[in-house]
Amino acid sequence: MRKSLTTRQIVAEWIIENLIRLCGISAILFVFGIFFFVFREGAPLLFGEGGFDLIKFLTSPEWYPSSNSNPRYGILALILGTASVSCLAVLISVPFGLGAAIFISEFCGPKLKEGLKIVIELLAAIPSVVWGFIGLTLMKGIIESVFGVPFGLTVLNGAIILALMCLPIIVSISEDALRAVPDSYREAAQGLGATRWQLIYRVLLPAAKNGLLAAVLLGVGRAVGETMAVLMATGHAVNIPIDGTPPYFHALDSVRTLTATIAAELGETAQGSPHYRVLFLIGIFLFCITFTINLVADLVVRGIRKE
Amino acid sequence: MKNQKSIISNLFTLGIVTSAIFLSSGCGGGGSNAGGDGKILIQNAGSDTMVNLAQAWSEKYATIEPTVSVEVAGGGSGTGVAALINGTTDIANCSRSMKESEVEKAKTNGGKDPKEYIMGFDALAVYVHKDNPMESITIQQLAAIYGEKGEVTKWSQLGIEAPGGKDEIIRLSRQSNSGTYAYFREAILGKDGDFKLGSRDLHGSKDVVETVASTESAIGYSGMGYATDHVKMLKVAKKEGADAYAPSVENTLSKAYPIARPLFMYTLGEPEGAVKAYMDWCLGPDGQKIVEESGYVANPTD
């Protein structure tokens, strides 16, 4: 019954095969294309255009991009803004995320499990601008009345919003990692008379540690790259939230992040101006941070597969 | 019979699709192009301060001249000028005058000089919370609060007991592509002055007023058209000991109020056709009445 392929079929086969190949490669092309574009716009500064000083760029807290007399481009305050909001967000979301993942994978029944997973995925579907609204209106009032501060758009506000946004990533990847631990481990531990807590603490968490670390790192990557919600919730003030007086870190100060600065200022700048190039340089800087985080997370996940 | 019906419905769909394509292609051409249904589209973008005013003009004009539709967008004066230079808007709203570098760019890009129109005046009001006991402020005090070298960070330094016992002054400012930001900086700190870092930079004229209304120890600046019952506008004096004036129509026209500015519209070259008719109408008595209704000061020379 089987006939040999007609010419038409061979041609169609060839076209479809190459089309699919193109789709596969296109992702790589896009990533490199974006990197090339961002680098091209920002790079002239790195090669000394306009007497640009990279050390000063990274270590000066003075951000005066539109000054008439003396424009200064120092992003230290912005770096610390991003770092403080992201770190606090991770500190909040990791205990909740891990706890939720352990509960979903080890404790709850199948019906509750399905329900919880759907709701957590729903959390990921909320647009970031809506999170920003919650920060701007609801959280602002709560923080003002709970902590008695005059202005509620703060590091803490942004961090809580970001923590909620990172939570779905942390929960679902951690849960995958816990589920990947073979049941024989659980059975062996229980056979030796381990309690549930001992099982989780001594067996499951060590066995799944690479996956859990990857979950946290991807959460950090999300936190660093998020723009709209932090733009709205952190108060957008060029300010270093760390100083020499106790408690050294002021979670109730307003800050501004790297991403929010690009979003707020890029629309105005003339193409090719120093301000424009500096914003692209910030973009390169962000790209490097998230690239490193994702790479490390990827290597960690690869580590699990080998075991 | 059934077959016939489906042919008719197919034809009907086809008709809708073709007319939709025709319509959309006709409208894309900018101010001087007539569309398939004879409707002319004028693009108008820029200053956030002027966006309510521009919207009011556009809505009223639609009832007078139904064949013309004016599409208004905000985004900031800098955004509007950039759109004019790039040719994506017919009219740019601007709450500051165009910089020389921008005029040069417009000339090289579009081959024409931008033409400036004064559409009205805006007094830039200094807002505080309605429970704040302060009534007036001097330019020097504003410079001490907002300026890079200013020392004032607490209400008590101004001799004011802030409402709610919160002494720290929450400075509200605007994002740096705002014409209001540029004008306020120049009016308070001079041409070469810079703001003190650490101000909360908000993204719209209305945001500033709303944030002042909800924050007891805040101070902010915004167009006087955005005033509400929940905030207080301070009287402003040129210097210590001089009379302080409220931001009002009379004080703006007499130039007694120190931080008032003209509101501009720019076109690339001499406007023609529908754009010219629209500009003439905005500058005429009907348009200027809307300026007053929007809370600004009409241009008395027209």
Interface residues (C-beta under 8 A of the other chain):
Chain A: P61 E62 W63 Y64 P65 S66 S67 N68 S69 N70 A77 K140 G141 P150 F151 L153 G235 H236 A237 V238 N239 S254 R256 A264 E265 G267 E268 T269 A270
Chain B: G75 G76 G78 T79 A82 S101 K105 G164 K166 E168 I170 Q175 S176 N177 A182 K191 D192 G193 D194 L197 G198 S199 R200 D201 L202 H203 S214 T215 E216 S217 A218
